[in-house]
Amino acid sequence: MKYKRILLKLSGEALMGERQYGIDPKRLAEYAAEIKQIHDLGIEIAIVIGGGNIFRGVAGASNGMDRVQGDYMGMLATIINGMALQGALEAAGMQTRLQTALKIEAIAEPYIKRRATRHLEKNRIVIFGAGTGNPYFTTDTAAVLRGIEVGADVIMKGTRVDGIYDSDPEKNPNAVKFDSITFEDVLDKGLNVMDTTAFTLSQENNLPILVFDMNKEGNLLKVCQGENIGTIVNN
């Protein structure tokens, strides 16, 4: 295996499947099956999931809602998604723990770095909910922060595109894909991989980001085995 411990970042929108909003149980089951393939190989897995399928803080703020209030609502949305993913993973036979940056003792452990690391060592999948616990930070930033804290080898950003392109492949059929690219080149070219805070944090701590298509069956296993799928960003 190329990686021993990974931080998998999933978007909330990905959980919608074919729906307009909410959570598609079929998509959840597909993700659980993909994750089980690498879990059975002994790879230690931490997961951060967004909340965009339920609520977007920035969208709320633009409609006159207080930004801080909106961001906290977004954090709660990530906890709902985390619980849904936890249920799907456990139904597929994996042990999980949900840790949240906001205290909700009835349903999740509070985030404690040492405890999270211990769970990973015991081959439990750890899902981190509620982002960083602070407004104005995205779940991308939370993913990089938690990845650094638990000593992940890589941030795997599962998206609906198969890597990083020089322009939007959904709009430009002639867009060119990068197999690998440096953090500096991404910034120079103004490419949109993660928000700037997350990206800079990853760069400064020398934590690679691998962007790949999570919706293609078998891709997660292939990237963990080191196959040249997606785009890797490193220093």
ZIBELGI-V971300 format. One record per residue. N is the residue number from 1. RES is the residue in one small letter. PHI is phi in degrees with one decimal (NA if undefined). Layout:
n->{N:N}
res->{RES:RES}
phi->{PHI:PHI}
This chain:
n->{1:2:3:4:5:6:7:8:9:10:11:12:13:14:15:16:17:18:19:20:21:22:23:24:25:26:27:28:29:30:31:32:33:34:35:36:37:38:39:40:41:42:43:44:45:46:47:48:49:50:51:52:53:54:55:56:57:58:59:60:61:62:63:64:65:66:67:68:69:70:71:72:73:74:75:76:77:78:79:80:81:82:83:84:85:86:87:88:89:90:91:92:93:94:95:96:97:98:99:100:101:102:103:104:105:106:107:108:109:110:111:112:113:114:115:116:117:118:119:120:121:122:123:124:125:126:127:128:129:130:131:132:133:134:135:136:137:138:139:140:141:142:143:144:145:146:147:148:149:150:151:152:153:154:155:156:157:158:159:160:161:162:163:164:165:166:167:168:169:170:171:172:173:174:175:176:177:178:179:180:181:182:183:184:185:186:187:188:189:190:191:192:193:194:195:196:197:198:199:200:201:202:203:204:205:206:207:208:209:210:211:212:213:214:215:216:217:218:219:220:221:222:223:224:225:226:227:228:229:230:231:232:233:234:235}
res->{m:k:y:k:r:i:l:l:k:l:s:g:e:a:l:m:g:e:r:q:y:g:i:d:p:k:r:l:a:e:y:a:a:e:i:k:q:i:h:d:l:g:i:e:i:a:i:v:i:g:g:g:n:i:f:r:g:v:a:g:a:s:n:g:m:d:r:v:q:g:d:y:m:g:m:l:a:t:i:i:n:g:m:a:l:q:g:a:l:e:a:a:g:m:q:t:r:l:q:t:a:l:k:i:e:a:i:a:e:p:y:i:k:r:r:a:t:r:h:l:e:k:n:r:i:v:i:f:g:a:g:t:g:n:p:y:f:t:t:d:t:a:a:v:l:r:g:i:e:v:g:a:d:v:i:m:k:g:t:r:v:d:g:i:y:d:s:d:p:e:k:n:p:n:a:v:k:f:d:s:i:t:f:e:d:v:l:d:k:g:l:n:v:m:d:t:t:a:f:t:l:s:q:e:n:n:l:p:i:l:v:f:d:m:n:k:e:g:n:l:l:k:v:c:q:g:e:n:i:g:t:i:v:n:n}
phi->{NA:-76.2:-122.6:-94.8:-134.6:-122.6:-114.3:-94.8:-105.1:-115.9:-85.4:-63.3:-58.5:-61.3:-74.7:-70.3:60.1:-89.3:-82.0:-85.9:-161.2:81.4:-124.4:-97.1:-57.6:-64.5:-64.2:-58.1:-64.2:-63.7:-62.8:-59.9:-64.8:-64.3:-67.6:-62.5:-57.8:-83.8:-63.1:-66.5:-88.2:92.3:-71.7:-85.2:-124.7:-114.1:-133.0:-120.9:-125.5:-77.5:-130.1:-63.6:-74.0:-111.4:-156.9:-120.5:-57.9:-64.6:-62.8:-63.2:-64.6:-71.4:-98.0:94.8:-79.6:-58.5:-59.6:-62.9:-58.9:-61.8:-64.9:-65.1:-62.2:-61.9:-62.0:-63.8:-61.1:-67.5:-71.0:-59.5:-62.8:-61.3:-65.5:-64.3:-66.4:-57.8:-60.7:-67.2:-66.6:-70.1:-64.0:-88.6:96.0:-106.3:-88.9:-134.7:-137.7:-104.7:-116.5:-124.2:-78.7:-107.3:-75.9:-138.5:-57.9:-66.9:-123.9:-152.9:-76.6:-69.5:-69.6:-132.8:-54.2:-63.0:-68.4:-60.3:-62.6:-64.0:-59.5:-62.5:-62.2:-88.8:66.4:-89.3:-83.9:-106.6:-104.4:-100.4:-109.2:68.6:56.4:-87.5:88.7:-123.1:-67.1:74.3:-115.9:-86.0:-72.5:-62.4:-62.8:-59.7:-62.3:-66.9:-59.0:-66.0:-60.1:-65.7:-62.2:-91.9:73.1:-68.0:-80.1:-161.5:-96.8:-102.6:-96.5:-82.8:-127.3:-99.6:-109.7:-92.0:148.5:-102.5:-116.3:-74.8:-155.1:-67.0:-67.0:-77.4:-108.7:-116.2:-65.0:-98.0:-60.6:-102.1:-92.2:-96.5:-77.7:-147.5:-156.0:-87.3:-56.2:-61.3:-65.4:-60.1:-67.1:-61.6:-84.7:67.1:-79.4:-98.6:-105.5:-144.0:-67.9:-59.5:-61.1:-61.5:-64.8:-64.7:-60.7:-65.6:-62.6:-65.2:-102.3:55.6:-105.6:-64.6:-117.7:-115.1:-101.4:-148.6:-84.8:-76.3:-86.1:-95.1:-56.7:88.6:-65.0:-61.1:-61.8:-64.1:-67.5:-68.7:-86.1:91.5:-67.5:-81.2:-119.2:76.6:-132.1:-101.9:-110.4:-149.1:-76.8}
